[in-house]
């Protein structure tokens, strides 16, 4: 009976350790996800700015072509 109780205590302890490890992994993954989301937002902002710059360059090119023709 006492051996069975010891086995359960060891199992419970190892499960607690595993839970702590999993929670640590979850927090690390949440941090990586947050970093990735920030990178996506930065990239989206850069793309939006480049689109604006492209539209302006296209407009200027059209104006220059209009002057030449």
N, CA and C atoms as a LAMMPS dump frame, in Angstrom:
ITEM: TIMESTEP
0
ITEM: NUMBER OF ATOMS
207
ITEM: BOX BOUNDS ff ff ff
-5.0000000000000000e+02 5.0000000000000000e+02
-5.0000000000000000e+02 5.0000000000000000e+02
-5.0000000000000000e+02 5.0000000000000000e+02
ITEM: ATOMS id mol type element x y z
1 1 1 N 0.824 -1.201 0
2 1 2 C 0 0 0
3 1 3 C 0.867 1.263 0
4 2 1 N 1.909 1.237 0.841
5 2 2 C 2.777 2.408 0.938
6 2 3 C 3.528 2.633 -0.378
7 3 1 N 3.921 1.552 -1.054
8 3 2 C 4.604 1.666 -2.331
9 3 3 C 3.715 2.302 -3.381
10 4 1 N 2.437 1.947 -3.362
11 4 2 C 1.471 2.504 -4.304
12 4 3 C 1.312 4.004 -4.079
13 5 1 N 1.298 4.386 -2.818
14 5 2 C 1.185 5.808 -2.461
15 5 3 C 2.417 6.583 -2.92
16 6 1 N 3.603 5.978 -2.737
17 6 2 C 4.841 6.614 -3.184
18 6 3 C 4.849 6.79 -4.707
19 7 1 N 4.375 5.775 -5.426
20 7 2 C 4.316 5.864 -6.886
21 7 3 C 3.41 7.019 -7.318
22 8 1 N 2.29 7.142 -6.648
23 8 2 C 1.359 8.228 -6.979
24 8 3 C 1.975 9.592 -6.679
25 9 1 N 2.698 9.679 -5.584
26 9 2 C 3.343 10.945 -5.219
27 9 3 C 4.396 11.315 -6.264
28 10 1 N 5.166 10.323 -6.696
29 10 2 C 6.189 10.576 -7.716
30 10 3 C 5.518 10.986 -9.017
31 11 1 N 4.437 10.302 -9.397
32 11 2 C 3.717 10.64 -10.621
33 11 3 C 3.149 12.057 -10.538
34 12 1 N 2.544 12.392 -9.415
35 12 2 C 1.979 13.734 -9.245
36 12 3 C 3.073 14.795 -9.336
37 13 1 N 4.216 14.509 -8.702
38 13 2 C 5.322 15.459 -8.737
39 13 3 C 5.841 15.64 -10.158
40 14 1 N 6.002 14.538 -10.892
41 14 2 C 6.503 14.642 -12.26
42 14 3 C 5.501 15.366 -13.153
43 15 1 N 4.224 15.183 -12.905
44 15 2 C 3.207 15.904 -13.674
45 15 3 C 3.255 17.395 -13.381
46 16 1 N 3.494 17.748 -12.125
47 16 2 C 3.618 19.173 -11.771
48 16 3 C 4.814 19.791 -12.489
49 17 1 N 5.912 19.056 -12.535
50 17 2 C 7.099 19.553 -13.229
51 17 3 C 6.797 19.725 -14.713
52 18 1 N 6.107 18.76 -15.304
53 18 2 C 5.754 18.849 -16.721
54 18 3 C 4.835 20.032 -16.981
55 19 1 N 3.89 20.271 -16.087
56 19 2 C 2.975 21.411 -16.236
57 19 3 C 3.754 22.725 -16.204
58 20 1 N 4.686 22.844 -15.286
59 20 2 C 5.505 24.057 -15.199
60 20 3 C 6.307 24.241 -16.488
61 21 1 N 6.873 23.152 -16.995
62 21 2 C 7.646 23.233 -18.241
63 21 3 C 6.747 23.65 -19.402
64 22 1 N 5.564 23.088 -19.467
65 22 2 C 4.634 23.443 -20.548
66 22 3 C 4.191 24.902 -20.443
67 23 1 N 3.938 25.371 -19.236
68 23 2 C 3.565 26.782 -19.065
69 23 3 C 4.694 27.695 -19.508
70 24 1 N 5.926 27.304 -19.224
71 24 2 C 7.084 28.078 -19.654
72 24 3 C 7.157 28.117 -21.18
73 25 1 N 6.925 26.961 -21.812
74 25 2 C 6.923 26.913 -23.27
75 25 3 C 5.815 27.779 -23.849
76 26 1 N 4.656 27.747 -23.227
77 26 2 C 3.531 28.563 -23.698
78 26 3 C 3.887 30.041 -23.647
79 27 1 N 4.472 30.472 -22.556
80 27 2 C 4.858 31.88 -22.426
81 27 3 C 5.899 32.261 -23.476
82 28 1 N 6.848 31.366 -23.736
83 28 2 C 7.866 31.641 -24.757
84 28 3 C 7.218 31.744 -26.135
85 29 1 N 6.267 30.861 -26.417
86 29 2 C 5.575 30.902 -27.703
87 29 3 C 4.725 32.16 -27.839
88 30 1 N 4.092 32.571 -26.758
89 30 2 C 3.306 33.807 -26.788
90 30 3 C 4.209 34.995 -27.107
91 31 1 N 5.397 34.997 -26.523
92 31 2 C 6.337 36.094 -26.774
93 31 3 C 6.797 36.083 -28.228
94 32 1 N 7.093 34.9 -28.751
95 32 2 C 7.499 34.8 -30.163
96 32 3 C 6.375 35.249 -31.082
97 33 1 N 5.142 34.883 -30.739
98 33 2 C 3.989 35.287 -31.541
99 33 3 C 3.831 36.801 -31.522
100 34 1 N 3.977 37.382 -30.362
101 34 2 C 3.876 38.834 -30.248
102 34 3 C 4.954 39.529 -31.082
103 35 1 N 6.172 39.004 -31.033
104 35 2 C 7.256 39.565 -31.838
105 35 3 C 6.937 39.447 -33.331
106 36 1 N 6.424 38.289 -33.728
107 36 2 C 6.093 38.073 -35.142
108 36 3 C 4.976 39.012 -35.583
109 37 1 N 3.988 39.217 -34.722
110 37 2 C 2.899 40.143 -35.059
111 37 3 C 3.439 41.554 -35.246
112 38 1 N 4.384 41.949 -34.39
113 38 2 C 5.006 43.26 -34.533
114 38 3 C 5.76 43.388 -35.843
115 39 1 N 6.467 42.325 -36.224
116 39 2 C 7.192 42.34 -37.493
117 39 3 C 6.225 42.442 -38.672
118 40 1 N 5.095 41.754 -38.579
119 40 2 C 4.089 41.818 -39.65
120 40 3 C 3.554 43.242 -39.768
121 41 1 N 3.238 43.857 -38.641
122 41 2 C 2.731 45.242 -38.673
123 41 3 C 3.765 46.179 -39.283
124 42 1 N 5.023 46.005 -38.909
125 42 2 C 6.09 46.841 -39.462
126 42 3 C 6.193 46.646 -40.965
127 43 1 N 6.126 45.407 -41.408
128 43 2 C 6.188 45.111 -42.845
129 43 3 C 4.992 45.698 -43.568
130 44 1 N 3.803 45.565 -42.993
131 44 2 C 2.603 46.136 -43.622
132 44 3 C 2.719 47.652 -43.737
133 45 1 N 3.244 48.292 -42.707
134 45 2 C 3.435 49.744 -42.755
135 45 3 C 4.425 50.126 -43.857
136 46 1 N 5.516 49.352 -43.958
137 46 2 C 6.528 49.636 -44.984
138 46 3 C 5.94 49.45 -46.383
139 47 1 N 5.149 48.397 -46.569
140 47 2 C 4.526 48.152 -47.874
141 47 3 C 3.565 49.287 -48.217
142 48 1 N 2.786 49.725 -47.235
143 48 2 C 1.844 50.824 -47.477
144 48 3 C 2.603 52.089 -47.891
145 49 1 N 3.699 52.378 -47.224
146 49 2 C 4.512 53.549 -47.565
147 49 3 C 5.099 53.407 -48.965
148 50 1 N 5.583 52.222 -49.286
149 50 2 C 6.142 52.005 -50.617
150 50 3 C 5.072 52.15 -51.699
151 51 1 N 3.857 51.739 -51.418
152 51 2 C 2.766 51.92 -52.383
153 51 3 C 2.499 53.4 -52.625
154 52 1 N 2.513 54.173 -51.553
155 52 2 C 2.307 55.617 -51.685
156 52 3 C 3.427 56.218 -52.533
157 53 1 N 4.664 55.813 -52.226
158 53 2 C 5.806 56.326 -52.99
159 53 3 C 5.722 55.906 -54.453
160 54 1 N 5.28 54.675 -54.705
161 54 2 C 5.129 54.201 -56.078
162 54 3 C 4.074 55 -56.822
163 55 1 N 2.95 55.273 -56.174
164 55 2 C 1.897 56.074 -56.808
165 55 3 C 2.413 57.462 -57.145
166 56 1 N 3.17 58.056 -56.239
167 56 2 C 3.731 59.391 -56.48
168 56 3 C 4.73 59.348 -57.633
169 57 1 N 5.58 58.336 -57.664
170 57 2 C 6.552 58.22 -58.75
171 57 3 C 5.841 57.99 -60.086
172 58 1 N 4.787 57.194 -60.079
173 58 2 C 4.012 56.947 -61.302
174 58 3 C 3.356 58.229 -61.792
175 59 1 N 2.831 59.02 -60.859
176 59 2 C 2.213 60.293 -61.228
177 59 3 C 3.24 61.243 -61.818
178 60 1 N 4.405 61.325 -61.183
179 60 2 C 5.456 62.201 -61.687
180 60 3 C 5.928 61.751 -63.071
181 61 1 N 6.049 60.441 -63.272
182 61 2 C 6.457 59.913 -64.568
183 61 3 C 5.438 60.258 -65.644
184 62 1 N 4.161 60.127 -65.307
185 62 2 C 3.099 60.466 -66.252
186 62 3 C 3.153 61.948 -66.611
187 63 1 N 3.417 62.802 -65.616
188 63 2 C 3.547 64.237 -65.888
189 63 3 C 4.724 64.515 -66.814
190 64 1 N 5.861 63.884 -66.564
191 64 2 C 7.038 64.09 -67.405
192 64 3 C 6.786 63.596 -68.828
193 65 1 N 6.126 62.474 -68.941
194 65 2 C 5.82 61.961 -70.283
195 65 3 C 4.879 62.918 -71.002
196 66 1 N 3.944 63.492 -70.27
197 66 2 C 3.019 64.448 -70.855
198 66 3 C 3.741 65.681 -71.367
199 67 1 N 4.764 66.105 -70.689
200 67 2 C 5.542 67.277 -71.115
201 67 3 C 6.352 66.971 -72.374
202 68 1 N 6.85 65.753 -72.474
203 68 2 C 7.693 65.378 -73.609
204 68 3 C 6.841 65.208 -74.858
205 69 1 N 5.669 64.685 -74.735
206 69 2 C 4.815 64.431 -75.903
207 69 3 C 4.211 65.69 -76.347
